[in-house]
Amino acid sequence: MLELQGIAVSPGVAIGKVLILDREGYRITRSQIDSADRSKETQRLQAAIAEASKRLDQHRQNSTITIGEHVGAIFSAHQQMLLDPSLHNEWFRLIDEHCYSAEFAISSVLTRYAQAFRRIGSAMMRERASDVRDVERTLLEALGGQPTSSTTSNQPSVVLSHDLTPSETANLDRKFVIGFCTEAGGGSSHTAIVARGLELPAVVGVGPFLHRIEKDSWIIVDGFHGRVILQPNTEVLDEFRQRIAARSSNAERLSEIRDLPAETQDGIRVSLLANIEFPNEIEACKQRGAEGVGLYRTEFLYLGSKTEPTEEQQYEAYFRVATEMHGLPVVLRTLDLGADKVAQSIAADPEMNPFLGLRSIRLSLRHPKLFRTQLRAILRAANHGDLRIMFPMITTLHELRTARMLLRQVADDLAEEGAPIPSNVPVGMMVEVPSAVLMLEHFIQEVDFISIGTNDLIQYTLAVDRCNEFVADLYAGHDPAVLKLIKQSVDVANQRGVEVSVCGEMSSTPSYALLLVGMGVRTLSAPPAALPQVKHAVRNVTLEDCQQLASRALEFSTAREVEGFLQSRFAELLPEMVLGV
Amino acid sequence: MPSRLEKVVTVTNPMGIHMRPADLLVRTASRFECRIELEKDGQIVDGRSILGILTLGATQGCEIRLVADGPDAGLALAALAELFSQGFHEFSAEIASPGNGPH
């Protein structure tokens, strides 16, 4: 038995058999071999290298003839990589000294090279990372590997990987995957958001551990505390199974308040909406008593598919959400692609600073055809429910106006075609860039509602890449600078009588939810699974409690003081929520 | 005859040491018996390892120290240094645009 600590990103406990995936989604059946099999494994790898080299040679010859020498040269270089003596030394050493399987040795070493290339500044060098992966794929195929899609697991499994992208996470086979755990990653990555959306217990940022996994062994992933237990003994297994049972009864208690309003003890009503990524989460919204969808992250339709979704496919998804919510409001956020959410269908050039680059509304405005298709689908679906449109990452007024203009054009086109579309679809914007907060007086006159996206607001205010594990500790929602910007936005919106909600991760933490209510927020949007606890918190305090919380929190000068104060005050207000977990 | 020789060269071609030049370096180095290493800013890599050479991330203007150790060290250094001074033959030949190929 071995216990490891990582970052808890999605609550719940998963107990299952291990399933290791490599970076390309190839399933690595085992990471370790018996020491007696080492020479056999070495021979397997040698044969695979020879086979892969033969295949690359064919590619080289074919492409030289059909396309030209410059393409043939790429395969020649791939072949050179495959025959690289340093690579061979490392592979054979890992098999010989550490009993790695051939697949795992290949994947571990090449992952390291791919990372090294990504760290080198120039875009051209980062491209080499994909060459390395190409070589890896050829080798794994030569070893008889198959992509996971064709070899799904047939028992409840916990997926282990160095890292998972949001789209890989979204594509995990929910029938058998019950949780996951990665070596890399940070607490606020989109992967974490998807995991919460799918309600899969998950722990990330554990550090290197895949080499310790034995074939067919059991693992426990504790998504509440970030704990991972390899090969648990029976006592520990029993303990966790009991805990799972206790939690489900706790969840039942919380579900008793499902149909009760989120209202403070002195009668202040708070609207609790849900954040979703996929139409099939509507069921979870209903079970948790969501009063609408406050944030529908539409880009996940793109992330999950290899080709660009058609207007009809998008329409179907939006139609489903609109009708299944039975007239409750649904805020559709237009495509928020780019940075860590890269669609396979849109070729993106590697950027030096993707989070400061061509992402979100910038990407949509740069690809008007893509954007129009989505807007058409939304407007058509808006006939069937209370759909509202929200533009993400608005930084300048010009962007907002351009986006609105495109929307108007699309509406005109549809009207001309004779398609019935509603005339008054509300249009709002995300406030998640400091410039939008500073200029909100102006923005607010041109929108029907705003939603504060705390995740990006934190990232852009504190200049911290939330996916970068080296600076993840600087990423703090409770930083006084962030709180001030949120307060300022809420004040401007309330003065103007424009609806304001908060839809970042902050809304899903009960203590922060109360803080936001104290700042004047009356609409919170959070993952469905988090709604019952937020509601419980709201129902057991007064507005004055919340306002005191907010006014004190805003006086502090460091994030640490805010966090310390919030936690201790929250424990006084709602001791059962702190001790109950 | 000294077996260990060194020579400092400069990357002259505009694209730096991308895949094709690295491939060319390895192929050239493999023709000789001596050990060959490349050093840039304290990072030392094997002259027969394409991945090692690529991780140097050498761009135009970078200085690289070539170290050859063995009986044919002199010939090897001369051949490698020529590749650098000729810009890996990239100035005149049609330049393969790295990154545009199928990956």
Interface residues (C-beta under 8 A of the other chain):
Chain A: S63 E69 H70 V71 A73 I74 S76 A77 Q80 M81 D84 P85 S86 L87 Y113 A116 F117 I120 G121 S122 A123 M124 M125 E127 R128 S130 D131 V132 D134
Chain B: M15 G16 H18 M19 R20 A22 D23 V26 R27 V45 D46 R48 S49 I50 L51 G52 L54 T55 G57 T59 E94 A96 S97 P98 G99 G101 P102 H103
